[in-house]
Every structure is written in structure tokens, then in C-alpha cells.
Amino acid sequence: MTSNRVLFVLTVLNLAMLTFLLLHQTRTVEASSAPGVLRGTALEIVDGQGKVRAAIHIVPAGPARRADGSAINDGKTYPEAVRLQLIRPDGRPSVKIATTEQGSGLTLSGGIDPTYIVLNAAGGEPSLSLTNGSGQLQVVKPHEK
């Protein structure tokens, strides 16, 4: 009978110590003092349905490519570029910002094709191209003196 009492007292003491430790153990969760760096070759932001709505990609040098990855055979080889795209719910990119060694460009598209604004600063030849819904194009370039 004495050994049963000793075991009972030890069990109660163990439960009391466990309860004390669980109630008094506090850990604060904090972010590190310096923010980390996110590194990768691309970044995509998707909506609730899994569609890509924003993307930053490094586009390798070579021929221009369509959205499906097929090459556009215009005979030109384009340099490596970094491109940021904001994409409409229907999958069409409506804002594009790109930069290469030759320069940078910004494209804004309207809701009706082909409505575009293209601001281009490449190779010492800046330009602003405006295309309306009828496909009429107007190019604005600086005047030479």
C-alpha cells in the first residue's frame, strides 16, 4: 500500500510540474531584424483560380516568342530582357515593362484591341506610339535641331 501512495504522489507531482511548465512557457515569435532576400529566376502572382495575374521573368536572348512559346520568325534576334507584366482576368497582358542593354520600354494596352500606348527609350531613339481601336498609329519622336 505504501508503494501505491508513493507512485500516486509522484504522478501528481509530475502532472503539477508539467502543468506549471506548459502554462509558464512563453515564446515570442518575431521576424528577423533584417529582411531576407527572395531570389529566383521568375516570380508569378496568381489569383484564386490559379491564373497568373502578374509576372516578372528573365527573357533569354533570341527570336521573339508568342505567349505559347513559339518563335516569331521576323528575322531579328532580340537581347536578353527582364519583363514585368500585369495581366487582365482574360489572360491578356495589359501592362508590360521591359529592359535590355539597349534600353527600356513600357506598353499599356486598352480594353479594345488594338489600343496601345508604347513608350520606348532604346538606342538613343526615344518614341511614343499611340494606336487606337481602329488600328490607326501615331508615332511621336523628338525633333532634331
C-alpha atoms as one frame of an Amber mdcrd trajectory, in Angstrom:
protein
   0.000   0.000   0.000   2.891   2.333   0.717   4.307   1.910  -2.789   0.912
   2.826  -4.289   0.883   6.064  -2.296   4.433   6.903  -3.400   3.519   6.284
  -7.050   0.368   8.387  -6.666   2.304  11.278  -5.074   4.992  11.102  -7.809
   2.323  11.102 -10.531   0.588  14.131  -9.001   3.956  15.937  -8.695   4.790
  15.129 -12.348   1.389  16.433 -13.513   1.829  19.584 -11.418   5.288  20.234
 -12.890   4.036  19.576 -16.429   1.112  21.951 -15.934   3.409  24.623 -14.499
   5.864  24.324 -17.390   3.137  24.414 -20.049   1.463  27.467 -18.527   4.665
  29.442 -17.965   6.497  28.656 -21.161   6.120  31.701 -23.399   7.887  32.195
 -26.665   7.657  35.329 -28.659   7.663  34.874 -32.388   9.393  37.722 -34.189
  10.618  38.336 -37.684  14.342  38.636 -38.034  15.615  42.157 -37.642  16.880
  42.354 -41.227  14.510  41.390 -44.074  15.607  38.482 -46.210  16.141  38.403
 -49.934  13.868  36.442 -52.235  15.917  35.041 -55.102  14.785  33.216 -58.180
  14.631  33.325 -61.953  10.947  34.288 -62.145   8.072  35.410 -59.961   4.391
  34.851 -60.694   1.391  36.072 -58.715  -1.777  34.058 -59.229  -5.426  34.764
 -58.419  -7.856  32.489 -56.575  -8.404  30.372 -59.709  -4.672  29.815 -60.246
  -4.378  32.182 -63.243  -1.170  34.192 -63.470  -2.061  37.869 -62.924   1.421
  39.386 -62.570   4.829  38.065 -63.567   8.476  39.052 -63.603  10.600  36.959
 -65.965  14.037  36.997 -67.495  13.512  36.512 -71.221  16.554  34.865 -72.864
  18.173  36.336 -75.961  16.847  35.037 -79.260  13.837  35.423 -81.528  10.667
  36.991 -80.161   8.207  34.464 -78.777   4.440  34.280 -78.587   2.621  33.570
 -75.311   2.541  29.846 -76.202   6.356  29.824 -76.551   6.510  29.517 -80.348
   9.085  31.697 -82.099   8.062  34.699 -84.186  10.124  34.453 -87.361  10.769
  38.110 -88.134  14.481  37.523 -88.771  15.539  39.520 -85.702  17.468  38.328
 -82.683  16.496  40.165 -79.524  18.770  40.661 -76.495  18.083  39.213 -73.069
  15.410  41.213 -71.250  13.773  41.474 -67.867  10.000  41.852 -68.193   7.241
  42.735 -65.742   3.667  42.002 -66.848   0.331  42.818 -65.251  -2.302  40.524
 -66.715  -6.058  41.035 -67.099  -8.559  38.414 -65.895  -8.958  37.204 -69.512
  -5.240  36.323 -69.660  -4.100  39.242 -71.812  -1.170  41.296 -70.501  -2.264
  44.925 -70.232   0.886  46.427 -68.732   4.387  45.426 -69.795   7.647  46.956
 -68.640  10.868  45.600 -70.105  14.523  46.489 -70.055  17.548  45.331 -72.051
  21.099  46.569 -72.558  19.799  48.779 -75.390  17.045  50.485 -73.389  13.632
  50.157 -71.810  10.009  50.216 -72.806   6.526  50.472 -71.364   3.399  49.171
 -73.067  -0.137  49.911 -71.892  -2.996  48.226 -73.699  -6.620  49.266 -73.722
  -9.629  47.042 -73.326 -10.317  47.087 -77.083  -7.717  45.617 -79.445  -5.651
  47.084 -80.954  -5.493  50.011 -78.490  -1.935  50.515 -77.250   0.442  53.108
 -75.880   4.109  52.210 -76.246   6.803  54.349 -74.644  10.230  53.268 -75.844
  13.675  54.561 -74.897  16.176  52.429 -76.763  19.329  53.077 -78.743  19.171
  56.851 -78.401  15.808  56.926 -80.212  13.012  57.587 -77.697   9.478  57.372
 -79.050   5.841  57.325 -78.056   3.498  55.238 -80.187  -0.277  55.547 -79.918
  -2.606  53.051 -81.592  -6.369  53.475 -81.393  -9.099  50.837 -81.631  -9.244
  51.245 -85.425  -5.561  50.420 -85.749  -4.507  53.968 -86.624  -0.928  54.563
 -85.450   0.670  57.844 -84.467   4.369  57.932 -83.531   5.827  60.873 -81.611
   9.601  61.367 -81.676  11.767  64.291 -80.580  12.569  66.863 -83.259  16.171
  67.108 -84.399  17.737  70.558 -84.292
